[in-house]
Amino acid sequence: MPPRFIGRYAEMRSAEAERIVTVLAERAREILPSSEYEVVTSRGSLTIRGVGQNLGNTDGLLVRPIWLSPMPLDKRLNAVLDGLGRAVERCLTRPCGTETPVTGAEPHVRITDDTVRLWWGGPAEAEALVQVRPIARAEIGV
């Protein structure tokens, strides 16, 4: 591939990563208590920071390197959603003595032609203890 094409391709993928980070941050804010966590984004990454009693409890996800990888689209989507699921789980289970609905629950991802879903709990979505609002693939542009 000519360098000029690679540059445009990387720019396009970086823009997709930014859209995905924005949507994932919105979904994370919907399930995390705002009095205990803030979700911030910066240049293709998402960071969950504890506030108040959870100060110092920070985790995150670097979306851009995953999104720029040569993996097929569905594998990239799965890796990003699984990464978010694990980051949320670590943040919620890290505070000493805190039990939450996701304590010990594995994150699960389901990708269809129209939506992407993330939940914690049993392997079937009907067994979800907590789940994010479904993400329309059109909303993230993939």
URVENZI-V351765 format. One record per pair of residues at least 24 apart in sequence whose ideal C-beta (glycine too) atoms are under 10 Angstrom apart, sorted by the first residue. I is the first residue (numbers start at 1). J is the second residue. If there is no record, write none. Layout:
((I	J) (I	J))
//
This chain:
((9	68) (10	64) (10	67) (10	68) (12	141) (13	44) (13	64) (13	67) (13	68) (13	69) (13	76) (14	43) (14	44) (14	63) (14	64) (14	67) (14	68) (15	44) (15	67) (15	141) (16	44) (16	63) (16	64) (16	67) (16	68) (16	73) (16	76) (16	140) (16	141) (16	142) (17	43) (17	44) (17	45) (17	62) (17	63) (17	64) (17	65) (17	66) (17	67) (17	68) (17	76) (17	80) (17	140) (18	43) (18	44) (18	63) (18	64) (18	67) (19	63) (19	67) (19	139) (19	140) (19	141) (19	142) (20	44) (20	46) (20	63) (20	64) (20	66) (20	67) (20	76) (20	77) (20	80) (20	81) (20	84) (20	116) (20	135) (20	139) (20	140) (20	141) (20	142) (21	45) (21	46) (21	61) (21	62) (21	63) (21	64) (21	67) (21	80) (21	84) (21	140) (22	46) (22	139) (22	140) (23	116) (23	132) (23	135) (23	136) (23	139) (23	140) (23	141) (24	61) (24	63) (24	80) (24	81) (24	83) (24	84) (24	87) (24	116) (24	118) (24	132) (24	135) (24	140) (25	61) (25	84) (26	132) (26	133) (26	135) (26	139) (27	81) (27	84) (27	88) (27	116) (27	118) (27	131) (27	132) (27	133) (27	134) (27	135) (28	61) (28	84) (28	85) (28	87) (28	88) (28	91) (28	118) (28	132) (30	132) (30	133) (31	88) (31	92) (31	101) (31	102) (31	118) (31	120) (31	130) (31	131) (31	132) (31	133) (32	88) (32	91) (32	92) (33	92) (33	100) (36	91) (36	92) (36	95) (36	98) (37	88) (37	91) (37	92) (39	87) (39	88) (39	91) (44	68) (46	80) (46	83) (46	84) (46	87) (47	87) (48	84) (48	87) (48	88) (48	90) (48	91) (48	92) (49	91) (50	91) (50	92) (50	94) (50	95) (53	95) (53	98) (54	91) (54	92) (54	94) (54	95) (54	98) (56	94) (56	95) (57	90) (57	91) (57	92) (57	94) (57	95) (57	98) (58	87) (58	90) (58	91) (58	94) (59	83) (59	84) (59	86) (59	87) (59	88) (59	89) (59	90) (59	91) (59	92) (59	94) (60	84) (60	87) (60	90) (60	91) (61	85) (61	86) (61	87) (61	88) (67	142) (73	111) (73	137) (73	142) (74	109) (74	111) (74	116) (74	142) (75	111) (76	142) (77	109) (77	111) (77	116) (77	135) (77	137) (77	140) (77	142) (78	109) (78	110) (78	111) (78	116) (79	109) (80	109) (80	116) (80	118) (80	140) (81	107) (81	108) (81	109) (81	110) (81	111) (81	116) (81	117) (81	118) (81	132) (81	135) (82	106) (82	107) (82	108) (82	109) (82	118) (83	107) (83	109) (84	109) (84	118) (84	132) (85	109) (85	118) (85	119) (85	120) (85	130) (85	132) (86	120) (88	118) (88	120) (88	130) (88	132) (89	120) (89	130) (92	120) (92	130) (100	129) (100	130) (101	128) (101	129) (101	130) (102	129) (102	130) (103	129) (104	129) (105	129) (105	130) (107	131) (107	132) (110	134) (111	135) (111	137) (111	142) (112	137) (113	137) (114	138) (115	139) (116	140) (116	142))
//
